[in-house]
Amino acid sequence: MSYSMTTTWKGDMAFEADLEGHKVLMDAAKDNGGQDSGPRPKPLLLAALTGCSGMDVASILKKMREPLSWFQLKVDAESSQDHPKKYTQIKLTYQFKKSDNLNPDNVQKACQLSQDKYCGVNAMLKEAAKVEWEIEYI
């Protein structure tokens, strides 16, 4: 399976990626020559991680017929100080509502399956950084 996409320079430090017809504008902060008109590329990796793993977990819990009404993922990352500045540690927190009365074993299994088997973004990031995760009930 292969994938191809196009990213176009929009002036200054802004670039627009065309992802299967969806436009994503990336830009640098004003103090780095940009206009701050979009997110930075590196944090988009974290957004991709939360989206990828979140889709896995939501799908798995649906198949398990768990009564999921609210679900959120939080990510915290540490970056190296030297160039190339890359993420060295990433912590992903899966957050669920206590009042949903989800089976904790099923939630654990769904998150574990995403981490170990299904999330390709996670698999790639694990090659470059220490990735940890936890589950919280709010």
Backbone as ProteinMPNN parsed JSONL, in Angstrom:
{"seq_chain_A": "MSYSMTTTWKGDMAFEADLEGHKVLMDAAKDNGGQDSGPRPKPLLLAALTGCSGMDVASILKKMREPLSWFQLKVDAESSQDHPKKYTQIKLTYQFKKSDNLNPDNVQKACQLSQDKYCGVNAMLKEAAKVEWEIEYI", "coords_chain_A": {"N_chain_A": [[0.841, -1.171, 0.0], [0.571, 2.183, -0.835], [1.012, 5.731, -0.378], [0.295, 9.035, -1.286], [0.738, 12.544, -1.22], [0.311, 16.14, -1.404], [2.013, 19.099, -0.537], [1.872, 22.549, -0.371], [3.684, 25.546, -0.657], [2.719, 28.554, 0.844], [3.64, 31.086, 1.129], [5.846, 33.162, 3.077], [6.306, 31.391, 5.971], [4.308, 29.56, 5.736], [2.536, 26.595, 4.892], [0.411, 24.517, 2.96], [-1.15, 21.509, 3.311], [-2.601, 18.975, 1.363], [-4.702, 16.64, 2.173], [-6.155, 14.022, 1.066], [-8.192, 15.625, -0.059], [-8.775, 17.239, 2.076], [-7.817, 20.206, 3.527], [-4.954, 21.284, 5.262], [-3.518, 23.771, 7.005], [-0.327, 24.818, 7.823], [1.909, 26.654, 9.866], [4.533, 28.851, 10.986], [5.388, 30.368, 14.154], [5.055, 33.904, 14.818], [7.456, 35.01, 15.75], [9.226, 33.357, 14.535], [9.227, 33.887, 11.869], [6.798, 33.348, 10.678], [3.189, 33.707, 10.347], [1.574, 32.734, 12.252], [-0.704, 31.339, 11.408], [-1.607, 28.779, 11.446], [-1.28, 25.441, 12.864], [1.888, 24.165, 14.125], [4.054, 21.858, 12.432], [5.192, 19.672, 13.935], [3.618, 19.346, 16.39], [1.331, 18.428, 15.113], [1.87, 15.774, 14.709], [1.37, 14.737, 17.236], [-1.358, 15.229, 17.389], [-2.178, 13.501, 15.376], [-1.506, 11.092, 16.575], [-3.304, 11.036, 18.806], [-5.724, 11.06, 17.423], [-5.574, 8.706, 15.85], [-5.24, 6.599, 17.759], [-7.454, 7.138, 19.339], [-9.582, 6.643, 17.538], [-9.254, 3.908, 17.208], [-9.783, 2.939, 19.859], [-12.425, 3.882, 20.343], [-13.801, 2.466, 18.337], [-13.294, -0.212, 19.069], [-14.459, -0.319, 21.65], [-17.099, 0.178, 20.928], [-17.675, -2.152, 19.494], [-17.545, -3.882, 21.616], [-19.809, -3.23, 22.848], [-19.908, -1.269, 24.808], [-21.115, 1.382, 26.88], [-20.311, 4.083, 25.806], [-20.202, 7.501, 26.19], [-18.736, 9.783, 26.294], [-15.412, 10.719, 25.59], [-12.007, 11.356, 25.753], [-8.728, 12.289, 24.729], [-5.608, 13.047, 26.053], [-2.461, 14.49, 25.539], [0.91, 14.691, 26.465], [4.112, 15.925, 25.855], [7.671, 15.736, 25.7], [10.349, 17.554, 24.392], [13.508, 17.39, 22.702], [16.33, 19.563, 23.283], [18.309, 20.151, 21.498], [19.049, 20.443, 17.976], [18.268, 17.965, 15.529], [15.203, 19.004, 16.834], [13.334, 16.838, 18.539], [10.606, 14.772, 19.652], [11.104, 13.257, 22.737], [9.899, 11.994, 24.843], [6.633, 10.842, 25.304], [3.445, 11.074, 26.627], [0.387, 9.589, 26.775], [-2.917, 10.056, 27.676], [-5.842, 8.421, 28.25], [-9.058, 9.446, 28.643], [-12.074, 8.954, 30.332], [-15.614, 9.06, 31.138], [-16.612, 8.63, 34.453], [-19.25, 8.168, 35.126], [-20.305, 6.738, 33.01], [-20.089, 4.097, 33.527], [-18.368, 2.12, 32.43], [-16.924, -1.034, 31.624], [-14.024, -1.641, 33.265], [-12.082, -3.539, 32.541], [-12.588, -4.003, 29.83], [-12.104, -1.45, 28.814], [-9.381, -1.18, 29.39], [-8.409, -3.284, 27.803], [-9.15, -2.377, 25.221], [-7.612, -0.022, 24.973], [-5.053, -1.105, 25.246], [-4.943, -2.793, 23.002], [-4.996, -0.888, 20.958], [-2.553, 0.407, 21.466], [-0.67, -1.696, 21.189], [-1.264, -3.113, 18.826], [-2.93, -1.89, 16.761], [-2.656, 0.984, 16.253], [-0.967, 2.734, 13.967], [0.381, 5.18, 13.946], [1.243, 5.426, 16.568], [2.976, 3.215, 16.626], [4.987, 4.103, 14.878], [5.921, 6.429, 16.201], [6.914, 5.302, 18.548], [9.316, 4.333, 17.711], [10.98, 6.481, 17.83], [10.667, 7.799, 20.249], [10.055, 7.562, 23.808], [7.071, 6.157, 24.635], [4.396, 6.421, 26.736], [1.406, 5.446, 28.486], [-1.825, 5.967, 30.004], [-4.929, 5.416, 31.796], [-7.696, 7.367, 32.679], [-10.472, 8.073, 34.752], [-12.992, 10.352, 34.753]], "CA_chain_A": [[0.0, 0.0, 0.0], [1.352, 3.413, -0.877], [0.249, 6.944, -0.123], [0.91, 10.222, -1.868], [0.04, 13.786, -0.939], [1.004, 17.343, -1.849], [2.047, 20.246, 0.376], [2.202, 23.724, -1.173], [4.129, 26.745, 0.046], [1.731, 29.619, 0.727], [4.304, 32.345, 1.434], [6.517, 33.218, 4.378], [6.575, 30.054, 6.517], [3.052, 28.815, 5.688], [2.395, 25.504, 3.934], [-0.893, 23.884, 2.997], [-1.142, 20.107, 2.909], [-3.865, 18.461, 0.852], [-4.812, 15.26, 2.635], [-7.362, 13.403, 0.522], [-9.196, 16.655, -0.236], [-8.871, 18.056, 3.286], [-6.691, 21.136, 3.583], [-4.384, 21.559, 6.578], [-2.559, 24.86, 6.914], [0.704, 24.826, 8.862], [2.65, 27.908, 9.842], [5.439, 29.105, 12.102], [5.037, 31.489, 15.019], [5.513, 35.191, 14.286], [8.877, 35.221, 16.079], [10.018, 32.464, 13.687], [9.034, 34.252, 10.472], [5.469, 33.012, 10.18], [2.066, 34.579, 10.735], [0.799, 31.956, 13.225], [-1.999, 31.089, 10.777], [-1.935, 27.365, 11.557], [-0.434, 24.735, 13.816], [3.231, 23.756, 13.72], [4.031, 20.479, 11.952], [5.51, 18.642, 14.932], [2.441, 19.018, 17.207], [0.359, 17.658, 14.324], [2.158, 14.354, 14.973], [0.653, 14.377, 18.461], [-2.776, 15.182, 17.025], [-2.355, 12.26, 14.627], [-1.47, 10.005, 17.56], [-4.555, 10.983, 19.551], [-6.792, 10.679, 16.495], [-5.41, 7.307, 15.457], [-5.526, 5.73, 18.893], [-8.836, 7.383, 19.731], [-10.468, 5.919, 16.624], [-9.144, 2.489, 17.571], [-10.452, 2.672, 21.131], [-13.865, 4.078, 20.155], [-14.299, 1.358, 17.526], [-13.23, -1.448, 19.859], [-15.472, -0.25, 22.706], [-18.402, 0.028, 20.282], [-17.841, -3.587, 19.215], [-17.757, -4.533, 22.917], [-21.107, -2.72, 23.308], [-19.738, -0.448, 26.007], [-21.938, 2.6, 26.777], [-19.419, 5.239, 25.735], [-20.896, 8.749, 25.848], [-17.73, 10.842, 26.251], [-14.069, 10.145, 25.56], [-11.035, 12.39, 25.4], [-7.33, 11.906, 24.854], [-4.696, 14.143, 26.379], [-1.087, 14.086, 25.271], [1.984, 15.55, 26.951], [5.343, 15.481, 25.211], [8.928, 16.434, 25.97], [11.148, 17.684, 23.181], [14.939, 17.615, 22.915], [16.727, 20.958, 23.152], [19.228, 20.261, 20.364], [18.521, 20.12, 16.643], [16.866, 18.208, 15.26], [14.366, 18.943, 18.032], [12.359, 15.76, 18.363], [9.986, 14.314, 20.882], [11.864, 12.2, 23.413], [8.947, 11.314, 25.713], [5.231, 11.147, 25.016], [2.503, 10.41, 27.54], [-0.98, 9.641, 26.274], [-3.89, 9.754, 28.72], [-7.188, 8.146, 27.773], [-9.965, 9.925, 29.675], [-13.454, 8.485, 30.192], [-16.536, 9.491, 32.188], [-16.929, 7.625, 35.475], [-20.688, 7.888, 35.127], [-20.673, 5.822, 31.921], [-20.026, 2.723, 34.064], [-17.692, 1.238, 31.484], [-16.198, -2.154, 32.221], [-12.612, -1.26, 33.23], [-11.287, -4.55, 31.823], [-12.769, -3.756, 28.399], [-11.406, -0.204, 28.501], [-7.952, -1.524, 29.404], [-8.146, -4.113, 26.619], [-9.258, -1.543, 24.021], [-6.438, 0.865, 24.924], [-3.879, -1.957, 25.027], [-4.954, -3.219, 21.598], [-4.58, 0.258, 20.149], [-1.129, 0.621, 21.698], [0.188, -2.818, 20.78], [-1.589, -3.772, 17.562], [-3.629, -1.192, 15.696], [-2.319, 2.381, 15.939], [0.268, 2.872, 13.2], [1.08, 6.402, 14.361], [1.924, 5.048, 17.803], [4.083, 2.314, 16.282], [6.075, 4.905, 14.312], [6.482, 7.317, 17.222], [7.672, 4.477, 19.494], [10.657, 4.157, 17.159], [11.771, 7.687, 18.077], [10.468, 8.362, 21.586], [9.438, 6.705, 24.82], [5.635, 6.429, 24.666], [3.707, 5.836, 27.878], [-0.02, 5.744, 28.461], [-2.614, 5.643, 31.195], [-6.37, 5.606, 31.689], [-8.285, 8.156, 33.763], [-11.923, 8.204, 34.777], [-13.287, 11.711, 35.223]], "C_chain_A": [[0.888, 1.238, 0.0], [0.42, 4.606, -0.681], [1.01, 8.116, -0.696], [0.073, 11.436, -1.505], [0.895, 14.953, -1.391], [0.903, 18.413, -0.774], [2.596, 21.433, -0.41], [2.598, 24.898, -0.286], [3.138, 27.862, -0.219], [2.324, 31.0, 1.033], [4.828, 32.359, 2.853], [6.844, 31.798, 4.841], [5.342, 29.16, 6.478], [3.073, 27.769, 4.569], [1.013, 24.896, 4.095], [-0.779, 22.462, 2.468], [-2.537, 19.726, 2.436], [-3.899, 16.972, 1.18], [-6.152, 14.696, 2.185], [-8.508, 14.41, 0.415], [-9.421, 17.54, 0.977], [-7.62, 18.914, 3.383], [-6.26, 21.348, 5.029], [-3.308, 22.618, 6.386], [-1.615, 24.793, 8.106], [1.482, 26.12, 8.738], [3.552, 27.981, 11.065], [4.894, 30.259, 12.941], [5.609, 32.77, 14.426], [6.987, 35.436, 14.585], [9.806, 34.284, 15.316], [9.763, 32.714, 12.203], [7.686, 33.925, 9.887], [4.439, 34.036, 10.605], [1.171, 33.889, 11.767], [-0.605, 31.65, 12.7], [-2.417, 29.615, 10.818], [-1.01, 26.702, 12.557], [0.953, 24.449, 13.246], [3.17, 22.28, 13.291], [4.255, 19.431, 13.04], [4.336, 18.34, 15.862], [1.353, 18.274, 16.436], [0.618, 16.155, 14.445], [1.411, 13.878, 16.21], [-0.851, 14.308, 18.206], [-3.083, 13.899, 16.257], [-2.362, 11.057, 15.573], [-2.794, 9.904, 18.305], [-5.725, 10.58, 18.661], [-6.761, 9.202, 16.14], [-5.807, 6.367, 16.604], [-6.969, 5.905, 19.365], [-9.83, 6.652, 18.849], [-10.442, 4.427, 16.915], [-10.0, 2.174, 18.79], [-11.967, 2.822, 20.998], [-14.484, 2.918, 19.376], [-14.347, 0.059, 18.326], [-14.305, -1.447, 20.946], [-16.886, -0.363, 22.139], [-18.684, -1.442, 20.001], [-18.088, -4.38, 20.494], [-19.087, -4.105, 23.545], [-21.006, -1.988, 24.65], [-20.492, 0.869, 25.818], [-21.112, 3.886, 26.804], [-20.203, 6.481, 25.323], [-19.924, 9.919, 25.722], [-16.355, 10.197, 26.374], [-13.133, 11.235, 25.083], [-9.632, 11.815, 25.566], [-6.493, 13.145, 25.105], [-3.291, 13.644, 26.095], [-0.136, 15.151, 25.808], [3.275, 15.024, 26.341], [6.514, 16.357, 25.628], [9.743, 16.417, 24.689], [12.617, 17.879, 23.549], [15.251, 19.088, 22.7], [17.6, 21.189, 21.912], [18.535, 19.892, 19.059], [19.053, 18.773, 16.187], [16.041, 18.036, 16.543], [13.276, 17.911, 17.787], [11.766, 15.39, 19.708], [10.811, 13.16, 21.452], [10.972, 11.376, 24.332], [7.544, 11.784, 25.385], [4.377, 10.375, 26.012], [1.092, 10.667, 27.041], [-1.913, 9.231, 27.407], [-5.257, 9.605, 28.079], [-8.137, 8.524, 28.899], [-11.402, 9.533, 29.343], [-14.296, 9.035, 31.336], [-16.777, 8.351, 33.165], [-18.386, 7.195, 35.374], [-21.146, 6.991, 33.982], [-20.686, 4.364, 32.373], [-19.466, 1.734, 33.047], [-17.006, 0.111, 32.242], [-14.704, -1.83, 32.119], [-11.721, -2.261, 32.49], [-11.392, -4.341, 30.313], [-12.059, -2.477, 27.966], [-9.904, -0.464, 28.424], [-7.584, -2.309, 28.143], [-8.171, -3.279, 25.343], [-8.036, -0.639, 23.875], [-5.177, 0.064, 24.629], [-3.802, -2.42, 23.574], [-4.529, -2.079, 20.672], [-3.072, 0.448, 20.25], [-0.26, -0.46, 21.055], [-0.056, -3.338, 19.362], [-2.063, -2.85, 16.45], [-3.108, 0.192, 15.316], [-0.95, 2.49, 15.269], [1.064, 4.107, 13.576], [1.873, 6.118, 15.627], [3.142, 4.168, 17.508], [5.269, 3.1, 15.716], [6.734, 5.779, 15.37], [7.3, 6.552, 18.259], [9.097, 4.226, 19.016], [11.575, 5.319, 17.527], [11.704, 8.196, 19.514], [9.905, 7.297, 22.523], [7.961, 7.11, 24.89], [5.032, 5.671, 25.839], [2.229, 6.182, 27.772], [-0.678, 5.344, 29.767], [-4.082, 5.905, 30.905], [-6.836, 6.386, 32.907], [-9.797, 8.128, 33.623], [-12.244, 9.533, 35.453], [-14.764, 11.819, 35.584]], "O_chain_A": [[1.852, 1.315, 0.762], [-0.799, 4.491, -0.806], [2.235, 8.178, -0.599], [-1.156, 11.368, -1.484], [2.068, 14.779, -1.722], [-0.154, 18.61, -0.174], [3.651, 21.338, -1.037], [1.932, 25.202, 0.704], [2.754, 28.099, -1.365], [1.584, 31.973, 1.18], [4.317, 31.656, 3.725], [7.584, 31.082, 4.166], [5.325, 28.108, 7.118], [3.556, 28.02, 3.465], [0.501, 24.77, 5.208], [-0.366, 22.238, 1.33], [-3.535, 20.113, 3.044], [-3.219, 16.161, 0.551], [-7.166, 14.879, 2.858], [-9.65, 14.098, 0.751], [-10.189, 18.499, 0.905], [-6.501, 18.406, 3.327], [-7.092, 21.565, 5.911], [-2.315, 22.394, 5.694], [-2.052, 24.721, 9.255], [1.692, 26.625, 7.635], [3.355, 27.265, 12.047], [4.045, 31.025, 12.486], [6.541, 32.725, 13.623], [7.696, 36.012, 13.759], [11.027, 34.392, 15.427], [10.049, 31.853, 11.371], [7.444, 34.196, 8.71], [4.77, 35.089, 11.149], [0.115, 34.418, 12.114], [-1.577, 31.695, 13.454], [-3.464, 29.251, 10.282], [-0.064, 27.323, 13.044], [1.158, 24.489, 12.033], [2.304, 21.542, 13.76], [3.572, 18.407, 13.059], [4.067, 17.165, 16.112], [0.541, 17.568, 17.035], [-0.304, 15.352, 14.302], [0.884, 12.766, 16.241], [-1.537, 13.437, 18.74], [-4.128, 13.283, 16.464], [-3.136, 10.118, 15.387], [-3.353, 8.814, 18.428], [-6.614, 9.846, 19.092], [-7.793, 8.532, 16.13], [-6.614, 5.456, 16.422], [-7.626, 4.936, 19.745], [-10.813, 6.1, 19.343], [-11.476, 3.76, 16.876], [-10.832, 1.267, 18.764], [-12.715, 1.976, 21.489], [-15.568, 2.444, 19.718], [-15.33, -0.679, 18.263], [-14.986, -2.452, 21.146], [-17.771, -0.928, 22.781], [-19.791, -1.925, 20.238], [-18.752, -5.417, 20.473], [-19.445, -4.558, 24.633], [-21.893, -2.078, 25.5], [-20.509, 1.416, 24.715], [-21.22, 4.679, 27.74], [-20.796, 6.518, 24.246], [-20.253, 10.935, 25.109], [-16.155, 9.261, 27.148], [-13.43, 11.951, 24.126], [-9.385, 10.97, 26.426], [-6.661, 14.167, 24.441], [-2.971, 12.49, 26.383], [-0.352, 16.349, 25.626], [3.506, 13.815, 26.314], [6.364, 17.554, 25.873], [9.82, 15.403, 23.995], [12.93, 18.464, 24.586], [14.51, 19.784, 22.007], [17.622, 22.285, 21.353], [17.567, 19.131, 19.041], [20.217, 18.469, 16.448], [16.176, 17.034, 17.244], [12.408, 18.093, 16.933], [12.347, 15.657, 20.76], [11.166, 12.218, 20.743], [11.246, 10.201, 24.578], [7.299, 12.978, 25.211], [4.564, 9.175, 26.211], [0.661, 11.812, 26.905], [-1.723, 8.184, 28.025], [-5.768, 10.531, 27.448], [-8.034, 7.982, 30.0], [-11.883, 9.75, 28.231], [-13.765, 9.429, 32.375], [-17.108, 7.237, 32.759], [-18.713, 6.017, 35.516], [-22.286, 6.527, 33.993], [-21.229, 3.5, 31.685], [-20.02, 0.656, 32.835], [-16.561, 0.296, 33.375], [-14.168, -1.75, 31.014], [-10.722, -1.875, 31.884], [-10.402, -4.484, 29.595], [-11.479, -2.421, 26.881], [-9.239, -0.013, 27.491], [-6.572, -2.03, 27.5], [-7.314, -3.449, 24.476], [-7.488, -0.505, 22.781], [-4.328, 0.501, 23.851], [-2.723, -2.438, 22.981], [-3.786, -2.294, 19.715], [-2.394, 0.628, 19.239], [0.768, -0.159, 20.449], [0.835, -3.935, 18.759], [-1.643, -3.007, 15.303], [-3.124, 0.534, 14.133], [0.088, 2.356, 15.918], [2.294, 4.088, 13.53], [3.031, 6.517, 15.747], [4.211, 4.367, 18.084], [6.421, 2.802, 16.033], [7.96, 5.865, 15.433], [8.272, 7.085, 18.795], [9.984, 3.939, 19.821], [12.797, 5.171, 17.539], [12.582, 8.939, 19.951], [9.36, 6.282, 22.091], [7.642, 8.265, 25.171], [5.139, 4.448, 25.931], [1.849, 7.104, 27.05], [-0.175, 4.513, 30.523], [-4.434, 6.531, 29.905], [-6.422, 6.104, 34.032], [-10.332, 8.156, 32.515], [-11.818, 9.795, 36.578], [-15.221, 12.883, 36.002]]}, "name": "protein", "num_of_chains": 1, "seq": "MSYSMTTTWKGDMAFEADLEGHKVLMDAAKDNGGQDSGPRPKPLLLAALTGCSGMDVASILKKMREPLSWFQLKVDAESSQDHPKKYTQIKLTYQFKKSDNLNPDNVQKACQLSQDKYCGVNAMLKEAAKVEWEIEYI"}
